[in-house]
Amino acid sequence: ITSKSDRRQIVPRNTLASNSNHRMSTRITVATCNLNQWSLDFSGNLTRILQSCNDAKSQQATYRLGPELEICGYGCEDHFFEVDTFTHCWESLSELFTLGATDGLVCDFGMPILFNGIRYNCRVICKDRKVLLIRPKVSLADNGNYRESRYFTAYRPNEHESEAIQYLLPKALFEEKFGQRYAAFGTRHLSFSGDGLTLGVESCEELWTPQSSHIDAALLGVDIVGNGSGSHHELRKLNARLELMVAATRKCGGVYLYANQRGCDGGRLYYDGCAMIVCNGEVLAQANQFDMRDVEVVVATVDLEDVRSYRASIPSFGVQAARMWGEKKNPYVVCEGVTLGGGRGGEGGPSPSVGKESVRLHKPEEECLFGPACWLWDYLRRSGASGFFLPLSGGADSSATAAIVGTMCQMVTQAAKSDPRGEVAQECRRVCHKTNDSLSDDLSPWVPSTPQQLANIIFHTCYMGTSNSSELTLSRAKRLAEAIGSYHLSIKIDVMVSAVIQIFTVATNHTPEFESRGGSMTQDLALQNIQARVRMVMAYLFAQLLPWVRGQKGFLLVLSSANVDEGLRGYMTKYDCSSADLNPIGAISKIDLRRMLLYASKHLYRHDHNHNDNNNVSMDVLEEIAIAPPTAELRPDEGEGEHSQLDEDEMGMTYDELGVFGKLRKLSRCGPVSMFRKLLVTWSHLSPLEVATKVKRFFYFYSVNRHKMCTITPSYHAEGYSPDDNRFDLRQFLYNVKWTRQFQVIDEIVREKTTHENIVKNDDNDDDGIKKE
């Protein structure tokens, strides 16, 4: 199917081993990157890829690794069914060749490939405007938010093939332009005959599987393994990711590069970057996990003799490697005359990088701030909106959302001031409509002087009180808005609430009352829900008209502030302020939000996200809010001070208990019975009947309110037990809320446990009686 001139040669068995002592320089500089790609933004994605290649070259790297599916964006989802997506990827790759991205640089790009009618998630390794290898992914991610097997097929290599499969490249884009008709396709590794170095590929999920690809690669003598990934942020997830990479190279030796997307590519996920270079169990380079820049490249120089020496020092490694060479047939594609090192990383180049003394790992409360802040900035600047509108109640949830927006303003201001002509500063001027500002010029373009200045332009808050609201929450909302710098309003919505009730009264000749004033629970809930839903209507009215009121252009995105525990329990009014355009805390637990508020009270606007000193602004009000008892303030309260309507009393369970229920339901995959059995052990301080009552209560309210998750506002994904029905937690929304069989089994277990405890207690009493006699 191909001519000899087009075909990459297959390395004969044992060629690498026999030539290992005759190699040239073993020192090489490698680069990996974080890219903020946007699904289907082919032109923008190409620009960012090209910048990363140029940055890698400027730092003397000869190998550059990029994220998974970087050319089209990871989150294209059902757009992968469209042939256009594949065609545009080939066009982008051809343009990257034309622009010189691969000149003198081995580049590992991520893109989808259609081969023999099958869609594959592939890595495409290139150099000097030639495709060296197309490597399909062999293990697809299908858990949680991932649905890769919906769009792609996991590649199954044929170990008995004597030659690499040849892929026919698009003629007009590659044969006519660059004289290449075919490229090797499959899971072989690359051997560069120009300098004798070897390169392997692992793709995202393959690192997490029991039989990871890097193990075979190491046993076959591969020097460098690149993992282009599309890994989203989840609280405390980076620790596990780092452990896998360090353990992989500590056990097998070798150089391991990890690239990742960083940012919102159009959905609920935030890809949290943190590109790394690891060698023999030591981290040599680490990119930022949270950052406003679209492109970040990190490099390291390694001496591959250190890898070979490390591996040779492990006798068991040698035994398994010898066995692997006997089993594998032609595991390499030889790139004749091509170098991986290219001389830039030679003996006269940079000195080998030294392992980092410590790796940067953010605290969970920092992750709660920085991750959603970056996600909001991407959404804001790419949506065309002019800012955000938040109903600020003075409670913990809306205040946490405000703190996240404040963090966003802080990070943007810091990045813009550090580089007034950089991409972040340009986007900031565009969002703030300052591109033609009369006070700025080419020598000193406008950038916000403080986070508060930026917040006052793009962040709008409003306290929507009623006669049931307290002076405490009114004061907290006002003080927090002043500290953050938002454009703030305080209004009363009693007129609207009364008008709605009056219309109902005129239509039905009935007037509902709160339960404390003689009404029923049904009337009471209806009156609470009216207040909540009126706030949503007002929020969208203000979001549409406030820019006009302030003499600005555009519209505002409405922010919601319902946490993951309330969504799980259904403790929210459908179509109230939980309904909005975006919810940055929708997958964060109440416990984590409290910790985040306490952290923000000490650090927000005082230190940047790298812990450098900033301006000294008091955020003590956040601590006051964090320790205040959560309340909806929807019922009349005759007393003074904190409102008597407390969330945990209303829910019949604590937020701590909700967190336990949520983790058992989702992460431990428990139904009512298995959850009850586990909690009998965990909550041994409670009687079986008390545990059963709590479990039943949770599952009743979870199921009766599950329909609310069908219309939940798109939320930043942060927690593994998120009940988001749209993408993550796929379950029915119409339940038999009596859980007949499940609760029956629980009752039987309670009877058995109670009977057994009574028998044991009677036996103990009898023993006591005998002793007394």
N, C-alpha and C positions, 0 to 999 in steps of 0.2 A: 504493500500500500504506500510505500514511500521510497524515495531514492536514497542511496547511501550517503549522499552529501547532506541530506536533511536529517538523517537519523543520528540521535545521540548514541554513543557507543556504550556497551554494557561492560562493566569492569569484570575481568576474570577473577575467579575465586582466589583469595590469598594475595592478590596484587597489592592491596593496601598494606598488608602486614610486611611483605618483603621490601616495600619501598619506604617503610616508616623511618629508617635511619638515614635516608638520603634526601630528606625534605629540606627545603630552604627555610627561611625565617619562619618561626612559629609564633611570632608576636603579631596580634591583629587587634584593630580597634573596631568595635561593633556598636551599633546604635539601635535603640528601640524608642517607641513614642506613644504618647497619648494624643488622640485626635478627636475633636468634637465634630463628628460627622452627623449629617442630617439625612434621613431616609429620602431617597429619590432626588436629592439635591446634587446631581451629578457634576455640575460645573463647580459648585462650592466645595464639594468633596475632593475634586481633582486639585483645586487650588491648595487645599490644606495638605493633601498628600505630597504635592510638588514641593511645598515649603518644608515639609519634614525631610524629604530627600536632600534638598539643598542645605538644610541645617546639619544633617548627618555628614555631608561632604565637608562642610566648613569646619567640622570638628574632627576631620581626618578619618572618619569611619569608612570602611569598605563593605560593610554589610548593614542593611537597614531593614528592620522588621516593622510591619504595620498591623493594625487591628483586624479582627475578623470582618469579612464582607465590607471592608472600608470603602470600596469604590462606589457601591450603591447605598451603603448604610445598613446596619444590622437589622433594624426593625421594619423592613419593607413588608413583612408578613405576606398577605395574599397577593401583593404585587409581584411576588416571586413566581406566581402562576402566569404572569404576562411575559411574552417573548420580548417586549420592548425593554424590560429590565435587563435582560441578558445582552441585548444588542447595544444598549447605551454603555454597559460596562466594558464591552470590547472597544467601543469608540473611545472611552476614557483611557483605557490602557494604551491604545495606539497613540493618543495625544500625549500621554506621559512619555512615551518613547520619543516622539517628535520634539518635545520640550527638553529632552536630555536628562530626564529624571534618573535613568538607569545608566547613564554614561559613567563608566568607571566605578559603579556601585552595584553590588548585588542587592536586589530589592525583592522582598517577600510581600506581595500584595494579596489582599483578600477580596474574592469576588465569586459570584455564582457561575457555574458552567453547565451548559446543556450538552450532554454527550450521549449519543445513541438513544435519544428520546428520554433520557433520565436526567433529572436535576441534581446536581451535586454542589455542595458547599466546599469551595476549593481555595487553596493557596496557589498563587502563580509566582514562581521564582524566575527573575529576569536579570539580565545584565547586558549592557552595551546594545540595547534595542533588540535583544533576542530573548525568547521564552525558553528557559532551560528545563523547566519541569512544571507540570500542572498536578498538584497533589490534592486529591479529594479527601474529605473528612470521613473517618471510619466509625466514629462514635458520635451520635447526635444527642443533643440536649432536649429532653422532653419532660422535664419535671418543673413544677412551679410555674413561672411565667414563660417557660420555653416550650415551643411547639415545632421544633425543627423538622421532625419527620412528617409534618403536614406539608412542608414545602420541599424537602430534600430526601434523598435516599442515602443511607449509609453505604459507603463503598466497601465491597468485599474483594480484596486482592486475591489473585490466583498465584499461589506460591510456586506453581510449576511452570510458569511462563519463562521461556529462556530469554525473551527480549521485552523491552518496555512497549506498552501500547502506544500507538501514535495518534495524536489528536490533530485533525485538520483545522488549521487556523482560518479565520475569515480572510478570504483572498484579497479583497480590496484594501483591507486595513493592515495586512501584514506581509503577504507575499509580494504585492506590488510596491509597497512602501519600503519594506525592510528585507525583502528577499528570503523570508522564512515561510515555508508551507506547512510544516508539521512540527509538533512539540511532543516530548515524552509525557505520558499520562499514567499516573499510578502512585503507589506508596513507596517507591524506591527512594533512596537517599542520593545526595549529590556528592560526587568526588571531583575536585578541581585539579586537573592534571598540571596546571600551571604552577601550583605551589604545594600540591599534595594534601590540601586541607579538605575536610568533609563537613557537610551540612545536612541536618535532618529537620523534619517538620513535625510539629504536634499542634493540634488545633483545639483550643478551648476545652471542651468537655473531655477530651482524651486524657487531660491531666488528672481529672477527677475519677476516672474509671479504675477498677482493680488491676486490669492488665494494660497499663498506660503505654503509649507508643514510645516514650522516651527510654523505657527499659530495654527493648530490643535494639533501639538505636545506639544506646551506650555499649551494649554487648557486641555490636557490630563495628565498634570503633568510631562512631560519629563524634566529631569534636564539639560541634555547636548545634544546639536544638533551638529552634524558634517557635514560640507559641503565640500566634495571633488570636486574640480573644475578644469576645463581646460579653463581658461579665458585668452585670448590674450591681448596684450598691444594695446592701442589706446590712442592717446593724450587726456589727461584730463578725462580718463575713471575711473581711480582709485578713484577719488572723489565720483563718483556715487556709485561705489561698496562699499566703506566704509560707505556711508550714509545709504545704505540698511541694512547693518549688525548692525550698531549702532542703527538705528531706530527699527529693529526687536526686539532686546533685551531690548530697552528702553520701547517699547510698551507692550511686552509680558513677560519680564523678562527672566532669563535663561542664560546659558553659551553657546556661539556660537563659534565653531571652523571653520576656513576656511583654506583649503590647496589648493595649486595651483602648476602647473608646472611652471618652470622658465627656459626659453631658447628656442632655435630653435630645434624642434623635427623632422625637415626634410622638412619644407615648408616655405611659406612666412611669417608665423606668429611668433611672439616672445611672449611667455607666460611670464608674468611679475611678477610671484611670489607674494610677499607681503602677505604671510600667516599671519593670525591674530587669536587672542583669545579675544573675547569680552564678557563681563558679565554685565548684567543690564544697558546697554547703555554706558559702559566704555571700552576702549581698554586696555587690560592688557599686551598684547605682540604683536609685529609686526616684521615680517621678512623683509629683504631687497627686494625692488622692482627690482633692477638691481644689479647683482653680478656675478662674474666669477665662484664661487663655484658650484659644482653639487648638493650638499646636504646642506640644512640649516634647523635646527630644533629649534623651539622656544617653551618654556613651560610656564605655569602659574599654580599657586596653587590657588584653589578657595574653599570657604566654601559654600556648597550648601544650608545651612540654610539661607544665604543671599538671595539666589534666592527665597526660599519659603516665606521669610519675605517680599521681594519686591512684589511678586505676591499677597500675602494676603493683602497688603496695598492698593490694587486697587479694590474697590468694584465691578466695572463693570466687571473686569476680573473674579471674583468669580461667578457672574451670568452666564456669557458665559461658564465658565468651567463646572458648574453644568449641564447646558443644553447639553454640548458636551458629558459628561459621560452618559447622558440619551439616547443619539442618537447612540453612537458608541458601537459596539458589539465586545468584546474581542480584545481590541486594542494592547495587549502586548503578546510577547512570553517570558515566564519565563525561565531563565537559572538557573536551580536548582543547588545550591551549588557553583555557580560561582560569583566572586566579580568583580566589576568595579574599586573600590578603591584599593583593595588589601593590605591595611595597609600602603603602602609607603607614602601616603599622609595623614596619620592619625594625631592625635594630636601631636605626637612627630616628625612629619615631617616638611617640610618647612612652613613658615608663608604664609598666603594668599597674593597673588600679589596685588599691588596697581595700580590703573588706571594711564595710562600715561598722563602727563600734556599736551603733544602735540603729534600729529601723524605726521610722516614724509610724506610729500607730495611734490614731485618734481615740479619745475616750468616747463612749456611746453618746454622751450628752453633746460632745462636739460634732459627732456625726449627724445628730438630729438637727443641728443648726446649719452646718456647712453644706450637707448634701441637698436638702430642699432649697436652700438659698441659691445654689448654682442652677438647680432645675428650674426655679422660677425665673432667673435671669435669662436662660435660654428660651423659655416659653415667651417671656415678655418681648424680647428683641426680635424673635422670629414670627410672632403673631401679628405684629404691626400695631399693637396696643400702645397707649400712652402712659400706662401705669396700672396700679391696683386699687381696688376699693375693698375695704374690710369692715364689716359690722363689728365694732370693738365693744364687747360687753363689760370688760373689766374682770372677766373670769380667766381661768388658767388657759383654756384652749385658744380663745381668740388672742390672748396676750402672747401665747407661744407662737402663733402665726405672725403676729406683729414683730416679735423678736427675730423670726426667720427673715422677714423682709428687711428688718434693720441690719441683719448680718449680710444680706445681699448688698445693701447700699454700702456697707463698710468694705466689702470685698471689691466691689466695682470701683469705688472711690480710690482705694489703695492701688489697684491695677492701673487706673487712668492717670493718677498722679505720678506713678513710677515711669510711665511711658505715654506722655500726652498725645503722641501721634500714632500710638499703637492701635491695634484692632479693638481692644476693649474701650479705649477712650473714644474712638470713632463711633462705635455702637452706642455709647453713652450719650454722645452729642446728638445722634440721630433720634434716639428714644425721647430725649428731653427737648427736641426741636431747637437745638442750639447750633446747628450746622452753619447758619448764617448770622450768628450772634454778632451784634455790632461792637460788643465789648472785647471780642477776641480777634486775633489776627493770625497770620501765618507763623509769626514768631512765638506767639503764646496762645495757642488754641484753648478754648474754654474746657475746663474740667471742673467737677465739683470740688470745692475747697474742703468740705467736710461731709461725712455721711448724712448729717442732718439736712444739709442743703439739697442733696440728691433726693432724700426721702420727701422733702417738702414739695418737690416737683412731681414725683411719680407715685407717692403713696398717700392714699386718702382713707381716713378712718371716720367712723360715725358711731356715737353712742345712741342707741335707739331705746330710750327708757319708757316705762309706763308707770302707772300709779303703784305697781307692785315692785318696782325697782328700788334699790337702796341707795342712799347717799354714798356708801362706801364704794360700790362698784362704779358709780358716776365719777367719783374722785380718782379712783385707780386708772380708769380709762383715760381721763384727761391728763394725768401726770405721766402716764406711759407714752401717750401721743406726743406730749411736749418733749420728753427725753429722746424719743426716736426721731422726731422732727416732722411727723406726718401733718398733712393738712387735715385738721380735725373739726368735727361738728358734734354738738350734743343736741338731740331733739327729743321731743315727746311724741309718741304715736298713739296716745289715748283717743284722739279724735277719730283716727281711722278705725281703731278697734271698736269704738262705740258705734260708728256708722255701720259697720258690718253687722253687729249684733242688732242694731235697729232695723236693718233691712230684713233680717231673719224674723224679728218680732212682728213686723208689719205683714210679712208673708204668711206666718203660721199662727199668729196671736199667742205665741209662747215666748217667754224670756228665760234663757238659761241662767243658772246661778252657780257660784262655787259651792263645793261641798260644805265648806265651813259656814256658809250662809244659807243652808237648807237645800241646796241642789244635790243631784245625784252624781256619782262618779263619772257617768257619761257626759253630763253637762259640764262638770269640772274640767275634764280633759278637752272638751270642745273649746272652752274659753281659753285654756292654755294654748291650744294649737292656733287659735285665731291670732294671738299676739306674735307667735313665732312665724306664722306664714306672712303676716303683714310686713314683718322685717325683711323677708326675702323680696317682696314686691318693691319695697322702698330701696333696697340695696341696688336692684337693677335700674331703678329710676335715677338714683344718684350717680351710678356708674356711667350712665349714658349722658347725663347732663352736666356733671361737675366740670369736665374740661371746658365746656361752653361758658359756664359761670365764671371760670377763672381766666377766660380769654385764651385758652389753649386749644389744640387740635386733637382729634381722635376720640378714643373711647377707653374705658377702664375695664380690666378684668376683675370680676368679683371673686373674692377668696372665701372659701368655707373654712370652718374650724371645728370639725367633729373628729374625735380621736378613734383609734381602732377598737377600743373596748366598747365604746358606745355604739359603734356600728355593729359589733358582734352581738351585743345584747339587744340592739334595736332601740336603745334609749335616745331617741331623737324623733322629731316631728318630720314626717315626710313632706318635702317641699317647704322647709323652713330655711334657716341660714346654713343648714348642712348642704343645701342645694346651691351650687354656684358654678363658676367656670373651672376652678381648680381648688384642690385641697392639699396643702403641703404637709398636713399632720394626719391624714386619714389612715395611715398605716403605722402610726406611732402610739405606743401605749401611754396611758395616763401616768404611770410610774416614771417612764422615761421622760415624759414631758415635764413633770415636776423637777426632775434632776436637771433637765435642760434649762428650765427657768432659773434655778438656783445658780447654775453655771453662768448663764447670761447676765445675771445680776452683778456678777463680779468681773466679767470680761467684755461684754458687749460695749463697743465704742471706746473701751479702755485699752484693749490689745487686739491686734489683727489675728487672722487665723494661723499665723506662724508664731504667735505669742510675743510679737514685738510691741513696744509701748505705743499707744495711740493717744488721742486727746482724752482728757479725764472727764467723763460724763457720768453722772450718778444714775444708776439703774436699780436703786434699792427698791423701787416699787415692784420690780419683778419678784423679789424675795417675798414681799408682802403678799403678792398674788399667789405665789407657789404654796404658801402655808395656809392660805384661807380655805375653808371648807367649800367644795364645789357646790354651786347652787344654780338652778335655772331661773329663779326669781319670776315665776309665772303665776304664783298664787298670792293672795293678799297676806301681808305680814304686819301684825299690829305692833310688834316689838321694835327695838332699836338695835343697832349694831349689825352683826351678820344675819342674813336671812335664815328663817327657820326651815325653808324647803330645801333639804339637802339631797344631793344626787344619790348617795349610797343608800339612804333611807328609802328613797323612791324606788330604786332598782331592786331592793331586797338582797343586795350582795355588794361586797366591797370591790374596789378597783383591783386590789391585790388578787382577790378570788377570780375576778374576770380574766386577769392575765393567766392564771393557772388553767382555767377552763379553756381559754383560747389556744394555749400551747398544746394541751392534751387533745383537743378536738382536731387540730390541723397537723401539728408537727408529730404527735404520737399516734395520729390516725385512730382516735378513740370514738366509739359510739357511746351511748348512755351507760351501758352495762360495764364495758371495759374501763370507762372513766371512773365509774363508781368503785370498781375493784381497786384501781390504783390509788384513789383518794382515801380508801379505807386504811391504807398503809401510811400514806403521806400525812393525812389529817387524823392521826391516831388519838389526838386529844379530844376529838368529837366522837359521839356515839354513832353507830351505823345508821340510826334513824335520822340524825342530824345531817350526816353526809348525804344520805339519800334525798332528803328534802332539798338541799342545796343543788344537787345535780339535776333533780327533776325541775326545779324552778328555772335553772339556767336553760335547759333544753326546751322547756315550754316557751320562754320568752324569745330564745334564739329562733325557734321555728315559726312562731306566730308573727315575728317581725322580719323574717328573712326576705320578704317581698321588697323591703326598703333598699336592699342591696342591689336590686335590679336598676334602680334609678340613682344610685350613689354617684356623687361628683367624682370625676377622675382624680385619683389621689396619688401622691408620690409613694412609691412602694419602698417600705423600709423594714417591715416586720414579717417574719416567716409565718405568722398566724393571721395575716390580714384576711378579712372576710369578703374582699372585693369580688363580687359575683361576675364581673365583666370579663376578666382575663385570668385571674389567679385562683379563686376558690370556686370551682365549678360544681354547683349543687342545685337541686330543685329549689323553687321558692314557694311551692304549695305543699305543706306538710300535714300529716295527721298529727296535730299538736298534742294529742293524748299519748302518743308513743306507746300504744297499748301493750304490745309484746315486751318491749324494752323495760317499761316501768313495772310490768308484772314480774319480770325476772329479778329486778332490783328489790321489789317487795319480798320476794321469796328469800333472797339472800339476807335481807334485814331480819326476817323471822328466824332463819337458821342461826344467824349470828347472835340474836337476842336470846334465843333458847339456849344456845351453847354457853353464853355468858352467865345466864341464870343458873345453869347446872353447876358451872365452875364456882359461882358465888355460894351456892348451897353446900357444895362439898367443902369449901373453905370454912363455912360456918360450923359444919359438923365437926371438922378437925379442931376448931377452936373449942367446941363443947367438950370433946374428949379430953383435950389438954386440961381444961378447967376441972373436970371430974377427977 
